[in-house]
Amino acid sequence: MRNFSPNQKFWSVGQTVQFNFHFNPKQSAYAWINYYTPGKFKNSFTATSKSSGTTPSAIPFKASAKWRNNEVSLGWKHYFKGTYDAGAGYNIYSLAGFGLMFTKVENIFSQAIDTSLYNTPTLAGNSEFYRLTIDLGAGVEFPIRGNFFLYSDMRTWIPTTDYPSPFLHNNKNVPLTLIISGGMRILFGY
């Protein structure tokens, strides 16, 4: 996964566990759980004094952040080419659904800032934030043998809620992800 949110770009490796429920050869519902390793990034900030009598009036510092993203999603899978049980050739499909992203955040400042005397653009410490997302994607899969398929897809999470969190370095477009997945699908009950 690559996050492209402003001032919060990072790479992360993860795993998706998914279940597909096939209604007919071209239409399926999906449910998945995604979890990722922590993504890390750093930004430079300036803490400004709350009072004109405070010296120094500004303190430059760096904030190191660590995000651990997890998400659950429910949606629809449509096969444009092929079917869920095709035994030859390849299948092309699209994904569309709704998700809930859970993110654990940790911010560490390069130096201690007394927040009773200074305003900081972000907060130090640990917290969590949540986002409702629209999940979109497209993929391709190839039958291997029997009920086994190899797949690869590209997905994104588009935020539907945009409430600020004091632990984010920038509250705009969180998340803004591109996820490239690959794996094996096993067909049960067929």
BELPE-V460662 format. One record per pair of residues at least 4 apart in sequence whose C-alpha atoms are under 8 Angstrom apart, sorted by the first residue. I is the first residue (numbers start at 1). GAP is how many residues later the second one is. D is the distance in Angstrom with one decimal. If there is no record, write none. Layout:
BEGIN
i=I gap=GAP d=D
i=I gap=GAP d=D
END
This chain:
BEGIN
i=1 gap=10 d=5.7
i=1 gap=11 d=5.1
i=1 gap=12 d=6.2
i=1 gap=13 d=7.5
i=1 gap=176 d=6.7
i=1 gap=177 d=5.7
i=1 gap=178 d=4.4
i=1 gap=179 d=6.5
i=2 gap=7 d=7.3
i=2 gap=8 d=5.9
i=2 gap=9 d=4.7
i=2 gap=10 d=6.5
i=2 gap=175 d=5.5
i=2 gap=176 d=5.3
i=2 gap=177 d=6.4
i=3 gap=5 d=7.2
i=3 gap=6 d=5.1
i=3 gap=7 d=5.4
i=3 gap=8 d=6.5
i=3 gap=172 d=6.8
i=3 gap=173 d=5.5
i=3 gap=174 d=4.4
i=3 gap=175 d=6.6
i=4 gap=4 d=6.8
i=4 gap=5 d=5.0
i=4 gap=6 d=7.3
i=4 gap=171 d=7.7
i=4 gap=172 d=5.2
i=4 gap=173 d=5.9
i=4 gap=174 d=7.9
i=5 gap=4 d=5.9
i=5 gap=165 d=7.9
i=5 gap=167 d=7.0
i=5 gap=168 d=5.6
i=5 gap=169 d=5.7
i=5 gap=170 d=6.1
i=5 gap=171 d=5.1
i=5 gap=172 d=7.7
i=6 gap=164 d=6.4
i=6 gap=166 d=6.8
i=6 gap=167 d=7.3
i=7 gap=36 d=7.0
i=7 gap=162 d=6.6
i=7 gap=163 d=6.4
i=8 gap=33 d=6.2
i=8 gap=34 d=7.9
i=8 gap=161 d=6.9
i=8 gap=162 d=7.4
i=9 gap=32 d=6.6
i=10 gap=29 d=5.4
i=10 gap=30 d=5.9
i=10 gap=31 d=6.2
i=11 gap=28 d=5.8
i=11 gap=29 d=7.8
i=12 gap=24 d=6.2
i=12 gap=25 d=5.6
i=12 gap=26 d=6.4
i=12 gap=27 d=5.2
i=13 gap=23 d=5.5
i=13 gap=24 d=5.6
i=14 gap=20 d=7.0
i=14 gap=21 d=5.4
i=14 gap=22 d=3.8
i=14 gap=23 d=6.0
i=15 gap=19 d=5.8
i=15 gap=20 d=5.7
i=15 gap=21 d=6.5
i=16 gap=16 d=6.6
i=16 gap=17 d=5.6
i=16 gap=18 d=4.5
i=16 gap=19 d=6.7
i=17 gap=15 d=5.5
i=17 gap=16 d=5.4
i=17 gap=17 d=6.6
i=18 gap=12 d=6.9
i=18 gap=13 d=5.6
i=18 gap=14 d=4.1
i=18 gap=15 d=6.4
i=19 gap=11 d=5.6
i=19 gap=12 d=5.3
i=19 gap=13 d=6.3
i=20 gap=8 d=6.2
i=20 gap=9 d=5.7
i=20 gap=10 d=4.5
i=20 gap=11 d=6.7
i=21 gap=7 d=5.3
i=21 gap=8 d=5.1
i=21 gap=9 d=6.2
i=22 gap=5 d=6.2
i=22 gap=6 d=4.2
i=22 gap=7 d=6.5
i=22 gap=62 d=7.5
i=23 gap=4 d=5.7
i=23 gap=5 d=5.5
i=23 gap=6 d=7.7
i=24 gap=4 d=7.1
i=25 gap=58 d=5.0
i=25 gap=59 d=5.7
i=25 gap=60 d=7.1
i=26 gap=52 d=5.7
i=26 gap=53 d=4.9
i=26 gap=54 d=7.4
i=26 gap=56 d=7.6
i=26 gap=57 d=5.4
i=26 gap=58 d=6.7
i=27 gap=49 d=7.4
i=27 gap=50 d=6.0
i=27 gap=51 d=4.9
i=27 gap=52 d=6.6
i=28 gap=48 d=5.9
i=28 gap=49 d=5.0
i=28 gap=50 d=6.4
i=29 gap=45 d=7.5
i=29 gap=46 d=5.7
i=29 gap=47 d=4.5
i=29 gap=48 d=5.8
i=30 gap=43 d=8.0
i=30 gap=44 d=5.7
i=30 gap=45 d=5.3
i=30 gap=46 d=5.9
i=30 gap=47 d=6.7
i=31 gap=41 d=7.5
i=31 gap=42 d=5.7
i=31 gap=43 d=4.6
i=31 gap=44 d=6.6
i=32 gap=40 d=5.7
i=32 gap=41 d=5.4
i=32 gap=42 d=6.7
i=33 gap=37 d=7.5
i=33 gap=38 d=5.8
i=33 gap=39 d=4.5
i=33 gap=40 d=6.6
i=34 gap=36 d=5.4
i=34 gap=37 d=5.0
i=34 gap=38 d=6.3
i=35 gap=33 d=8.0
i=35 gap=34 d=6.2
i=35 gap=35 d=4.3
i=35 gap=36 d=6.6
i=36 gap=32 d=6.3
i=36 gap=33 d=5.7
i=36 gap=34 d=6.3
i=37 gap=31 d=6.1
i=37 gap=32 d=7.6
i=38 gap=28 d=5.9
i=38 gap=29 d=5.1
i=38 gap=30 d=4.2
i=38 gap=31 d=7.1
i=39 gap=27 d=5.5
i=39 gap=28 d=5.2
i=39 gap=29 d=6.3
i=40 gap=24 d=7.4
i=40 gap=25 d=5.7
i=40 gap=26 d=4.6
i=40 gap=27 d=6.5
i=41 gap=23 d=6.0
i=41 gap=24 d=5.5
i=41 gap=25 d=6.8
i=42 gap=20 d=6.8
i=42 gap=21 d=5.6
i=42 gap=22 d=4.4
i=42 gap=23 d=6.1
i=43 gap=19 d=5.6
i=43 gap=20 d=5.5
i=43 gap=21 d=6.7
i=43 gap=126 d=7.6
i=44 gap=16 d=7.3
i=44 gap=17 d=5.9
i=44 gap=18 d=4.4
i=44 gap=19 d=6.3
i=45 gap=15 d=5.8
i=45 gap=16 d=5.5
i=45 gap=17 d=6.0
i=45 gap=18 d=7.3
i=45 gap=75 d=7.8
i=45 gap=76 d=7.2
i=46 gap=12 d=6.3
i=46 gap=13 d=5.5
i=46 gap=14 d=4.3
i=46 gap=15 d=6.0
i=46 gap=74 d=7.0
i=46 gap=75 d=7.7
i=47 gap=11 d=5.5
i=47 gap=12 d=5.0
i=47 gap=13 d=6.3
i=47 gap=14 d=7.5
i=47 gap=66 d=7.7
i=47 gap=71 d=5.8
i=47 gap=72 d=5.5
i=47 gap=73 d=4.7
i=47 gap=74 d=7.2
i=48 gap=9 d=6.0
i=48 gap=10 d=4.5
i=48 gap=11 d=6.6
i=48 gap=70 d=5.3
i=48 gap=71 d=5.3
i=48 gap=72 d=6.8
i=49 gap=5 d=6.1
i=49 gap=6 d=7.9
i=49 gap=7 d=7.6
i=49 gap=8 d=5.0
i=49 gap=9 d=6.0
i=49 gap=68 d=5.9
i=49 gap=69 d=4.3
i=49 gap=70 d=6.2
i=50 gap=4 d=7.6
i=50 gap=67 d=5.6
i=50 gap=68 d=5.3
i=50 gap=69 d=6.3
i=51 gap=66 d=7.3
i=52 gap=5 d=7.1
i=54 gap=63 d=7.3
i=61 gap=48 d=6.8
i=61 gap=49 d=5.9
i=61 gap=50 d=6.6
i=62 gap=47 d=5.8
i=62 gap=48 d=5.2
i=62 gap=49 d=7.9
i=63 gap=44 d=6.2
i=63 gap=45 d=5.6
i=63 gap=46 d=4.5
i=63 gap=47 d=6.2
i=63 gap=61 d=7.9
i=64 gap=43 d=5.6
i=64 gap=44 d=5.2
i=64 gap=45 d=6.4
i=64 gap=46 d=7.6
i=65 gap=40 d=7.1
i=65 gap=41 d=5.5
i=65 gap=42 d=4.5
i=65 gap=43 d=6.4
i=66 gap=39 d=5.8
i=66 gap=40 d=5.1
i=66 gap=41 d=6.7
i=67 gap=36 d=6.4
i=67 gap=37 d=5.6
i=67 gap=38 d=4.8
i=67 gap=39 d=6.7
i=68 gap=35 d=5.4
i=68 gap=36 d=5.2
i=68 gap=37 d=6.8
i=69 gap=32 d=6.9
i=69 gap=33 d=6.0
i=69 gap=34 d=4.6
i=69 gap=35 d=6.8
i=70 gap=31 d=5.7
i=70 gap=32 d=5.2
i=70 gap=33 d=6.3
i=71 gap=28 d=6.5
i=71 gap=29 d=5.5
i=71 gap=30 d=4.3
i=71 gap=31 d=5.9
i=72 gap=27 d=5.4
i=72 gap=28 d=5.5
i=72 gap=29 d=6.7
i=73 gap=24 d=6.6
i=73 gap=25 d=5.5
i=73 gap=26 d=4.0
i=73 gap=27 d=6.5
i=73 gap=62 d=7.5
i=74 gap=23 d=5.5
i=74 gap=24 d=5.7
i=74 gap=25 d=6.4
i=75 gap=20 d=7.1
i=75 gap=21 d=5.5
i=75 gap=22 d=3.6
i=75 gap=23 d=6.2
i=76 gap=19 d=5.8
i=76 gap=20 d=5.4
i=76 gap=21 d=6.0
i=77 gap=16 d=6.6
i=77 gap=17 d=5.7
i=77 gap=18 d=4.7
i=77 gap=19 d=6.7
i=78 gap=15 d=5.4
i=78 gap=16 d=5.4
i=78 gap=17 d=6.7
i=79 gap=4 d=6.0
i=79 gap=5 d=7.4
i=79 gap=12 d=6.8
i=79 gap=13 d=5.8
i=79 gap=14 d=4.2
i=79 gap=15 d=6.6
i=80 gap=11 d=7.5
i=80 gap=12 d=5.6
i=80 gap=13 d=5.5
i=80 gap=14 d=7.5
i=81 gap=9 d=7.6
i=81 gap=10 d=5.1
i=81 gap=11 d=5.0
i=81 gap=12 d=7.0
i=82 gap=4 d=6.1
i=82 gap=7 d=7.8
i=82 gap=8 d=6.5
i=82 gap=9 d=4.5
i=82 gap=10 d=6.8
i=83 gap=8 d=6.5
i=84 gap=7 d=7.8
i=85 gap=62 d=7.6
i=85 gap=102 d=7.8
i=86 gap=4 d=7.8
i=86 gap=5 d=7.7
i=86 gap=57 d=7.0
i=87 gap=56 d=5.8
i=87 gap=58 d=7.5
i=87 gap=59 d=7.3
i=88 gap=54 d=7.6
i=88 gap=55 d=6.1
i=89 gap=53 d=6.7
i=89 gap=54 d=7.2
i=90 gap=50 d=7.0
i=90 gap=51 d=5.7
i=90 gap=52 d=4.7
i=90 gap=53 d=6.9
i=91 gap=49 d=5.5
i=91 gap=50 d=5.2
i=91 gap=51 d=6.4
i=92 gap=46 d=7.5
i=92 gap=47 d=5.8
i=92 gap=48 d=4.5
i=92 gap=49 d=6.7
i=93 gap=45 d=5.7
i=93 gap=46 d=5.4
i=93 gap=47 d=6.3
i=94 gap=42 d=7.7
i=94 gap=43 d=5.7
i=94 gap=44 d=4.2
i=94 gap=45 d=6.3
i=95 gap=40 d=7.5
i=95 gap=41 d=5.4
i=95 gap=42 d=4.8
i=95 gap=43 d=5.8
i=96 gap=38 d=7.4
i=96 gap=39 d=5.6
i=96 gap=40 d=4.7
i=96 gap=41 d=6.6
i=97 gap=37 d=5.9
i=97 gap=38 d=5.0
i=97 gap=39 d=6.6
i=98 gap=34 d=7.3
i=98 gap=35 d=5.7
i=98 gap=36 d=4.7
i=98 gap=37 d=5.6
i=99 gap=33 d=5.8
i=99 gap=34 d=4.9
i=99 gap=35 d=6.2
i=99 gap=36 d=6.4
i=99 gap=58 d=7.9
i=100 gap=30 d=7.0
i=100 gap=31 d=5.8
i=100 gap=32 d=4.7
i=100 gap=33 d=6.0
i=101 gap=29 d=5.5
i=101 gap=30 d=5.2
i=101 gap=31 d=6.3
i=101 gap=32 d=7.1
i=102 gap=26 d=7.2
i=102 gap=27 d=6.3
i=102 gap=28 d=4.9
i=102 gap=29 d=7.0
i=103 gap=25 d=5.5
i=103 gap=26 d=5.4
i=103 gap=27 d=6.2
i=104 gap=22 d=7.4
i=104 gap=23 d=6.0
i=104 gap=24 d=4.4
i=104 gap=25 d=6.7
i=105 gap=21 d=5.6
i=105 gap=22 d=5.2
i=105 gap=23 d=5.7
i=105 gap=24 d=7.7
i=105 gap=62 d=7.1
i=106 gap=18 d=7.4
i=106 gap=19 d=5.6
i=106 gap=20 d=4.5
i=106 gap=21 d=6.6
i=106 gap=61 d=7.9
i=107 gap=16 d=7.0
i=107 gap=17 d=4.8
i=107 gap=18 d=5.2
i=107 gap=19 d=6.5
i=107 gap=60 d=7.1
i=108 gap=16 d=5.5
i=108 gap=17 d=6.5
i=109 gap=4 d=7.9
i=109 gap=15 d=6.3
i=113 gap=5 d=7.1
i=114 gap=4 d=6.1
i=115 gap=4 d=6.1
i=115 gap=5 d=7.2
i=121 gap=45 d=7.6
i=121 gap=48 d=7.3
i=122 gap=44 d=5.4
i=122 gap=45 d=5.2
i=122 gap=46 d=6.3
i=122 gap=47 d=5.9
i=123 gap=43 d=5.9
i=123 gap=44 d=5.1
i=124 gap=43 d=7.2
i=127 gap=40 d=7.1
i=129 gap=36 d=7.1
i=131 gap=28 d=6.3
i=131 gap=29 d=7.2
i=131 gap=30 d=5.9
i=131 gap=31 d=7.6
i=132 gap=27 d=6.0
i=132 gap=28 d=5.5
i=132 gap=29 d=5.8
i=133 gap=24 d=5.7
i=133 gap=25 d=5.2
i=133 gap=26 d=4.5
i=133 gap=27 d=5.2
i=133 gap=28 d=7.5
i=134 gap=23 d=5.8
i=134 gap=24 d=5.1
i=134 gap=25 d=6.5
i=134 gap=26 d=6.6
i=135 gap=20 d=7.0
i=135 gap=21 d=5.8
i=135 gap=22 d=4.7
i=135 gap=23 d=6.3
i=136 gap=19 d=5.6
i=136 gap=20 d=5.5
i=136 gap=21 d=6.7
i=136 gap=22 d=8.0
i=137 gap=16 d=6.9
i=137 gap=17 d=5.4
i=137 gap=18 d=4.0
i=137 gap=19 d=6.3
i=138 gap=15 d=5.6
i=138 gap=16 d=5.7
i=138 gap=17 d=6.7
i=139 gap=12 d=7.1
i=139 gap=13 d=5.6
i=139 gap=14 d=3.8
i=139 gap=15 d=6.3
i=140 gap=11 d=5.7
i=140 gap=12 d=5.6
i=140 gap=13 d=6.3
i=141 gap=8 d=6.3
i=141 gap=9 d=5.4
i=141 gap=10 d=4.0
i=141 gap=11 d=6.4
i=142 gap=7 d=5.4
i=142 gap=8 d=5.2
i=142 gap=9 d=6.4
i=143 gap=4 d=7.7
i=143 gap=5 d=6.1
i=143 gap=6 d=4.3
i=143 gap=7 d=6.4
i=144 gap=4 d=5.5
i=144 gap=5 d=5.3
i=144 gap=6 d=6.8
i=145 gap=4 d=7.4
i=147 gap=39 d=5.7
i=147 gap=40 d=4.9
i=147 gap=41 d=7.4
i=147 gap=43 d=8.0
i=148 gap=36 d=6.9
i=148 gap=37 d=5.9
i=148 gap=38 d=4.9
i=148 gap=39 d=6.5
i=149 gap=35 d=5.6
i=149 gap=36 d=5.1
i=149 gap=37 d=6.5
i=150 gap=32 d=7.5
i=150 gap=33 d=5.8
i=150 gap=34 d=4.6
i=150 gap=35 d=6.3
i=151 gap=31 d=5.5
i=151 gap=32 d=5.5
i=151 gap=33 d=6.0
i=151 gap=34 d=7.1
i=152 gap=28 d=7.4
i=152 gap=29 d=5.5
i=152 gap=30 d=4.1
i=152 gap=31 d=6.6
i=153 gap=27 d=5.9
i=153 gap=28 d=5.3
i=153 gap=29 d=6.5
i=154 gap=24 d=7.0
i=154 gap=25 d=5.6
i=154 gap=26 d=4.6
i=154 gap=27 d=6.3
i=155 gap=23 d=6.0
i=155 gap=24 d=5.0
i=155 gap=25 d=6.5
i=155 gap=26 d=8.0
i=156 gap=20 d=7.5
i=156 gap=21 d=5.4
i=156 gap=22 d=5.0
i=156 gap=23 d=6.0
i=157 gap=18 d=6.7
i=157 gap=19 d=6.6
i=157 gap=20 d=5.9
i=157 gap=21 d=7.6
i=158 gap=17 d=6.7
i=158 gap=18 d=6.4
i=158 gap=19 d=7.7
i=159 gap=14 d=7.0
i=159 gap=15 d=6.5
i=159 gap=16 d=6.2
i=159 gap=17 d=7.6
i=162 gap=9 d=7.7
i=162 gap=10 d=7.7
i=162 gap=11 d=7.7
i=162 gap=12 d=7.6
i=163 gap=8 d=7.8
i=164 gap=4 d=7.8
i=164 gap=7 d=5.6
i=165 gap=6 d=6.9
END
